[in-house]
Amino acid sequence: MSDWSDVMTDVLVRIIEEQEAHLTDPDFDWNTGTDLRQQDHR
């Protein structure tokens, strides 16, 4: 059995890293909270 605190810390770190990546990602629209790349099908 893995330690739940380790698992939760791992998940939180991943979420924080993803959000920090979005802060510097010009394709992420913070006003609508959507990734513009997923909507652009041209």
mmCIF file of the N, C-alpha and C atoms, coordinates in Angstrom:
data_MODEL
# 
_entry.id   MODEL 
# 
loop_
_atom_site.group_PDB 
_atom_site.id 
_atom_site.type_symbol 
_atom_site.label_atom_id 
_atom_site.label_alt_id 
_atom_site.label_comp_id 
_atom_site.label_asym_id 
_atom_site.label_entity_id 
_atom_site.label_seq_id 
_atom_site.pdbx_PDB_ins_code 
_atom_site.Cartn_x 
_atom_site.Cartn_y 
_atom_site.Cartn_z 
_atom_site.occupancy 
_atom_site.B_iso_or_equiv 
_atom_site.pdbx_formal_charge 
_atom_site.auth_seq_id 
_atom_site.auth_comp_id 
_atom_site.auth_asym_id 
_atom_site.auth_atom_id 
_atom_site.pdbx_PDB_model_num 
ATOM 1   N N  . MET A 1 1  ? 0.842   -1.206 0.000   1.00 0.00 ? 1  MET A N  1 
ATOM 2   C CA . MET A 1 1  ? 0.000   0.000  0.000   1.00 0.00 ? 1  MET A CA 1 
ATOM 3   C C  . MET A 1 1  ? 0.876   1.255  0.000   1.00 0.00 ? 1  MET A C  1 
ATOM 4   N N  . SER A 1 2  ? 0.547   2.186  -0.888  1.00 0.00 ? 2  SER A N  1 
ATOM 5   C CA . SER A 1 2  ? 1.333   3.417  -0.931  1.00 0.00 ? 2  SER A CA 1 
ATOM 6   C C  . SER A 1 2  ? 0.786   4.431  0.063   1.00 0.00 ? 2  SER A C  1 
ATOM 7   N N  . ASP A 1 3  ? 1.655   5.302  0.497   1.00 0.00 ? 3  ASP A N  1 
ATOM 8   C CA . ASP A 1 3  ? 1.270   6.312  1.482   1.00 0.00 ? 3  ASP A CA 1 
ATOM 9   C C  . ASP A 1 3  ? 0.396   7.366  0.808   1.00 0.00 ? 3  ASP A C  1 
ATOM 10  N N  . TRP A 1 4  ? -0.811  7.583  1.356   1.00 0.00 ? 4  TRP A N  1 
ATOM 11  C CA . TRP A 1 4  ? -1.757  8.498  0.715   1.00 0.00 ? 4  TRP A CA 1 
ATOM 12  C C  . TRP A 1 4  ? -1.241  9.927  0.669   1.00 0.00 ? 4  TRP A C  1 
ATOM 13  N N  . SER A 1 5  ? -0.472  10.332 1.697   1.00 0.00 ? 5  SER A N  1 
ATOM 14  C CA . SER A 1 5  ? 0.040   11.707 1.686   1.00 0.00 ? 5  SER A CA 1 
ATOM 15  C C  . SER A 1 5  ? 1.023   11.891 0.527   1.00 0.00 ? 5  SER A C  1 
ATOM 16  N N  . ASP A 1 6  ? 1.788   10.838 0.225   1.00 0.00 ? 6  ASP A N  1 
ATOM 17  C CA . ASP A 1 6  ? 2.708   10.920 -0.911  1.00 0.00 ? 6  ASP A CA 1 
ATOM 18  C C  . ASP A 1 6  ? 1.934   11.026 -2.221  1.00 0.00 ? 6  ASP A C  1 
ATOM 19  N N  . VAL A 1 7  ? 0.865   10.260 -2.327  1.00 0.00 ? 7  VAL A N  1 
ATOM 20  C CA . VAL A 1 7  ? 0.052   10.275 -3.544  1.00 0.00 ? 7  VAL A CA 1 
ATOM 21  C C  . VAL A 1 7  ? -0.575  11.646 -3.739  1.00 0.00 ? 7  VAL A C  1 
ATOM 22  N N  . MET A 1 8  ? -1.155  12.187 -2.671  1.00 0.00 ? 8  MET A N  1 
ATOM 23  C CA . MET A 1 8  ? -1.811  13.490 -2.778  1.00 0.00 ? 8  MET A CA 1 
ATOM 24  C C  . MET A 1 8  ? -0.804  14.590 -3.104  1.00 0.00 ? 8  MET A C  1 
ATOM 25  N N  . THR A 1 9  ? 0.366   14.526 -2.501  1.00 0.00 ? 9  THR A N  1 
ATOM 26  C CA . THR A 1 9  ? 1.397   15.524 -2.794  1.00 0.00 ? 9  THR A CA 1 
ATOM 27  C C  . THR A 1 9  ? 1.787   15.450 -4.263  1.00 0.00 ? 9  THR A C  1 
ATOM 28  N N  . ASP A 1 10 ? 1.919   14.242 -4.775  1.00 0.00 ? 10 ASP A N  1 
ATOM 29  C CA . ASP A 1 10 ? 2.273   14.034 -6.175  1.00 0.00 ? 10 ASP A CA 1 
ATOM 30  C C  . ASP A 1 10 ? 1.234   14.659 -7.090  1.00 0.00 ? 10 ASP A C  1 
ATOM 31  N N  . VAL A 1 11 ? -0.044  14.424 -6.779  1.00 0.00 ? 11 VAL A N  1 
ATOM 32  C CA . VAL A 1 11 ? -1.137  14.962 -7.596  1.00 0.00 ? 11 VAL A CA 1 
ATOM 33  C C  . VAL A 1 11 ? -1.140  16.485 -7.542  1.00 0.00 ? 11 VAL A C  1 
ATOM 34  N N  . LEU A 1 12 ? -0.985  17.048 -6.352  1.00 0.00 ? 12 LEU A N  1 
ATOM 35  C CA . LEU A 1 12 ? -0.995  18.503 -6.209  1.00 0.00 ? 12 LEU A CA 1 
ATOM 36  C C  . LEU A 1 12 ? 0.152   19.140 -6.973  1.00 0.00 ? 12 LEU A C  1 
ATOM 37  N N  . VAL A 1 13 ? 1.332   18.526 -6.903  1.00 0.00 ? 13 VAL A N  1 
ATOM 38  C CA . VAL A 1 13 ? 2.485   19.068 -7.624  1.00 0.00 ? 13 VAL A CA 1 
ATOM 39  C C  . VAL A 1 13 ? 2.205   19.083 -9.119  1.00 0.00 ? 13 VAL A C  1 
ATOM 40  N N  . ARG A 1 14 ? 1.593   18.014 -9.625  1.00 0.00 ? 14 ARG A N  1 
ATOM 41  C CA . ARG A 1 14 ? 1.288   17.950 -11.060 1.00 0.00 ? 14 ARG A CA 1 
ATOM 42  C C  . ARG A 1 14 ? 0.293   19.025 -11.453 1.00 0.00 ? 14 ARG A C  1 
ATOM 43  N N  . ILE A 1 15 ? -0.733  19.231 -10.631 1.00 0.00 ? 15 ILE A N  1 
ATOM 44  C CA . ILE A 1 15 ? -1.749  20.253 -10.929 1.00 0.00 ? 15 ILE A CA 1 
ATOM 45  C C  . ILE A 1 15 ? -1.103  21.637 -10.945 1.00 0.00 ? 15 ILE A C  1 
ATOM 46  N N  . ILE A 1 16 ? -0.271  21.910 -9.947  1.00 0.00 ? 16 ILE A N  1 
ATOM 47  C CA . ILE A 1 16 ? 0.385   23.220 -9.864  1.00 0.00 ? 16 ILE A CA 1 
ATOM 48  C C  . ILE A 1 16 ? 1.288   23.432 -11.076 1.00 0.00 ? 16 ILE A C  1 
ATOM 49  N N  . GLU A 1 17 ? 2.027   22.403 -11.467 1.00 0.00 ? 17 GLU A N  1 
ATOM 50  C CA . GLU A 1 17 ? 2.911   22.532 -12.618 1.00 0.00 ? 17 GLU A CA 1 
ATOM 51  C C  . GLU A 1 17 ? 2.114   22.811 -13.890 1.00 0.00 ? 17 GLU A C  1 
ATOM 52  N N  . GLU A 1 18 ? 0.959   22.152 -14.036 1.00 0.00 ? 18 GLU A N  1 
ATOM 53  C CA . GLU A 1 18 ? 0.124   22.386 -15.214 1.00 0.00 ? 18 GLU A CA 1 
ATOM 54  C C  . GLU A 1 18 ? -0.387  23.821 -15.230 1.00 0.00 ? 18 GLU A C  1 
ATOM 55  N N  . GLN A 1 19 ? -0.800  24.332 -14.059 1.00 0.00 ? 19 GLN A N  1 
ATOM 56  C CA . GLN A 1 19 ? -1.324  25.692 -14.004 1.00 0.00 ? 19 GLN A CA 1 
ATOM 57  C C  . GLN A 1 19 ? -0.220  26.706 -14.288 1.00 0.00 ? 19 GLN A C  1 
ATOM 58  N N  . GLU A 1 20 ? 0.982   26.438 -13.806 1.00 0.00 ? 20 GLU A N  1 
ATOM 59  C CA . GLU A 1 20 ? 2.091   27.354 -14.075 1.00 0.00 ? 20 GLU A CA 1 
ATOM 60  C C  . GLU A 1 20 ? 2.432   27.344 -15.565 1.00 0.00 ? 20 GLU A C  1 
ATOM 61  N N  . ALA A 1 21 ? 2.311   26.191 -16.190 1.00 0.00 ? 21 ALA A N  1 
ATOM 62  C CA . ALA A 1 21 ? 2.568   26.106 -17.626 1.00 0.00 ? 21 ALA A CA 1 
ATOM 63  C C  . ALA A 1 21 ? 1.541   26.939 -18.388 1.00 0.00 ? 21 ALA A C  1 
ATOM 64  N N  . HIS A 1 22 ? 0.290   26.920 -17.922 1.00 0.00 ? 22 HIS A N  1 
ATOM 65  C CA . HIS A 1 22 ? -0.764  27.704 -18.577 1.00 0.00 ? 22 HIS A CA 1 
ATOM 66  C C  . HIS A 1 22 ? -0.518  29.198 -18.421 1.00 0.00 ? 22 HIS A C  1 
ATOM 67  N N  . LEU A 1 23 ? 0.093   29.602 -17.315 1.00 0.00 ? 23 LEU A N  1 
ATOM 68  C CA . LEU A 1 23 ? 0.354   31.027 -17.102 1.00 0.00 ? 23 LEU A CA 1 
ATOM 69  C C  . LEU A 1 23 ? 1.245   31.598 -18.190 1.00 0.00 ? 23 LEU A C  1 
ATOM 70  N N  . THR A 1 24 ? 2.149   30.772 -18.710 1.00 0.00 ? 24 THR A N  1 
ATOM 71  C CA . THR A 1 24 ? 3.072   31.243 -19.737 1.00 0.00 ? 24 THR A CA 1 
ATOM 72  C C  . THR A 1 24 ? 2.674   30.730 -21.113 1.00 0.00 ? 24 THR A C  1 
ATOM 73  N N  . ASP A 1 25 ? 1.471   30.139 -21.222 1.00 0.00 ? 25 ASP A N  1 
ATOM 74  C CA . ASP A 1 25 ? 1.011   29.556 -22.479 1.00 0.00 ? 25 ASP A CA 1 
ATOM 75  C C  . ASP A 1 25 ? 0.092   30.544 -23.192 1.00 0.00 ? 25 ASP A C  1 
ATOM 76  N N  . PRO A 1 26 ? 0.531   31.137 -24.319 1.00 0.00 ? 26 PRO A N  1 
ATOM 77  C CA . PRO A 1 26 ? -0.290  32.125 -25.023 1.00 0.00 ? 26 PRO A CA 1 
ATOM 78  C C  . PRO A 1 26 ? -1.561  31.533 -25.615 1.00 0.00 ? 26 PRO A C  1 
ATOM 79  N N  . ASP A 1 27 ? -1.618  30.205 -25.738 1.00 0.00 ? 27 ASP A N  1 
ATOM 80  C CA . ASP A 1 27 ? -2.811  29.577 -26.313 1.00 0.00 ? 27 ASP A CA 1 
ATOM 81  C C  . ASP A 1 27 ? -3.884  29.302 -25.274 1.00 0.00 ? 27 ASP A C  1 
ATOM 82  N N  . PHE A 1 28 ? -3.589  29.622 -24.012 1.00 0.00 ? 28 PHE A N  1 
ATOM 83  C CA . PHE A 1 28 ? -4.577  29.359 -22.962 1.00 0.00 ? 28 PHE A CA 1 
ATOM 84  C C  . PHE A 1 28 ? -5.296  30.655 -22.624 1.00 0.00 ? 28 PHE A C  1 
ATOM 85  N N  . ASP A 1 29 ? -6.620  30.633 -22.764 1.00 0.00 ? 29 ASP A N  1 
ATOM 86  C CA . ASP A 1 29 ? -7.421  31.831 -22.526 1.00 0.00 ? 29 ASP A CA 1 
ATOM 87  C C  . ASP A 1 29 ? -7.958  31.798 -21.103 1.00 0.00 ? 29 ASP A C  1 
ATOM 88  N N  . TRP A 1 30 ? -7.398  32.661 -20.231 1.00 0.00 ? 30 TRP A N  1 
ATOM 89  C CA . TRP A 1 30 ? -7.821  32.647 -18.826 1.00 0.00 ? 30 TRP A CA 1 
ATOM 90  C C  . TRP A 1 30 ? -9.222  33.214 -18.637 1.00 0.00 ? 30 TRP A C  1 
ATOM 91  N N  . ASN A 1 31 ? -9.694  34.015 -19.596 1.00 0.00 ? 31 ASN A N  1 
ATOM 92  C CA . ASN A 1 31 ? -11.024 34.608 -19.456 1.00 0.00 ? 31 ASN A CA 1 
ATOM 93  C C  . ASN A 1 31 ? -12.110 33.542 -19.519 1.00 0.00 ? 31 ASN A C  1 
ATOM 94  N N  . THR A 1 32 ? -11.930 32.564 -20.390 1.00 0.00 ? 32 THR A N  1 
ATOM 95  C CA . THR A 1 32 ? -12.934 31.515 -20.521 1.00 0.00 ? 32 THR A CA 1 
ATOM 96  C C  . THR A 1 32 ? -12.446 30.210 -19.914 1.00 0.00 ? 32 THR A C  1 
ATOM 97  N N  . GLY A 1 33 ? -11.160 30.149 -19.572 1.00 0.00 ? 33 GLY A N  1 
ATOM 98  C CA . GLY A 1 33 ? -10.620 28.937 -18.975 1.00 0.00 ? 33 GLY A CA 1 
ATOM 99  C C  . GLY A 1 33 ? -10.509 27.794 -19.960 1.00 0.00 ? 33 GLY A C  1 
ATOM 100 N N  . THR A 1 34 ? -10.359 28.125 -21.237 1.00 0.00 ? 34 THR A N  1 
ATOM 101 C CA . THR A 1 34 ? -10.269 27.063 -22.244 1.00 0.00 ? 34 THR A CA 1 
ATOM 102 C C  . THR A 1 34 ? -8.943  27.142 -22.986 1.00 0.00 ? 34 THR A C  1 
ATOM 103 N N  . ASP A 1 35 ? -8.498  25.999 -23.451 1.00 0.00 ? 35 ASP A N  1 
ATOM 104 C CA . ASP A 1 35 ? -7.284  25.926 -24.244 1.00 0.00 ? 35 ASP A CA 1 
ATOM 105 C C  . ASP A 1 35 ? -7.669  26.169 -25.702 1.00 0.00 ? 35 ASP A C  1 
ATOM 106 N N  . LEU A 1 36 ? -7.195  27.273 -26.251 1.00 0.00 ? 36 LEU A N  1 
ATOM 107 C CA . LEU A 1 36 ? -7.605  27.649 -27.602 1.00 0.00 ? 36 LEU A CA 1 
ATOM 108 C C  . LEU A 1 36 ? -7.189  26.616 -28.643 1.00 0.00 ? 36 LEU A C  1 
ATOM 109 N N  . ARG A 1 37 ? -6.139  25.862 -28.361 1.00 0.00 ? 37 ARG A N  1 
ATOM 110 C CA . ARG A 1 37 ? -5.694  24.853 -29.322 1.00 0.00 ? 37 ARG A CA 1 
ATOM 111 C C  . ARG A 1 37 ? -6.735  23.759 -29.509 1.00 0.00 ? 37 ARG A C  1 
ATOM 112 N N  . GLN A 1 38 ? -7.516  23.487 -28.448 1.00 0.00 ? 38 GLN A N  1 
ATOM 113 C CA . GLN A 1 38 ? -8.511  22.419 -28.547 1.00 0.00 ? 38 GLN A CA 1 
ATOM 114 C C  . GLN A 1 38 ? -9.704  22.865 -29.384 1.00 0.00 ? 38 GLN A C  1 
ATOM 115 N N  . GLN A 1 39 ? -9.926  24.181 -29.506 1.00 0.00 ? 39 GLN A N  1 
ATOM 116 C CA . GLN A 1 39 ? -11.079 24.680 -30.252 1.00 0.00 ? 39 GLN A CA 1 
ATOM 117 C C  . GLN A 1 39 ? -10.735 24.987 -31.700 1.00 0.00 ? 39 GLN A C  1 
ATOM 118 N N  . ASP A 1 40 ? -9.449  25.172 -31.994 1.00 0.00 ? 40 ASP A N  1 
ATOM 119 C CA . ASP A 1 40 ? -9.033  25.583 -33.328 1.00 0.00 ? 40 ASP A CA 1 
ATOM 120 C C  . ASP A 1 40 ? -8.851  24.354 -34.211 1.00 0.00 ? 40 ASP A C  1 
ATOM 121 N N  . HIS A 1 41 ? -9.830  24.097 -35.078 1.00 0.00 ? 41 HIS A N  1 
ATOM 122 C CA . HIS A 1 41 ? -9.768  22.899 -35.924 1.00 0.00 ? 41 HIS A CA 1 
ATOM 123 C C  . HIS A 1 41 ? -9.473  23.254 -37.370 1.00 0.00 ? 41 HIS A C  1 
ATOM 124 N N  . ARG A 1 42 ? -9.006  24.492 -37.623 1.00 0.00 ? 42 ARG A N  1 
ATOM 125 C CA . ARG A 1 42 ? -8.730  24.883 -38.998 1.00 0.00 ? 42 ARG A CA 1 
ATOM 126 C C  . ARG A 1 42 ? -7.454  24.249 -39.510 1.00 0.00 ? 42 ARG A C  1 
# 
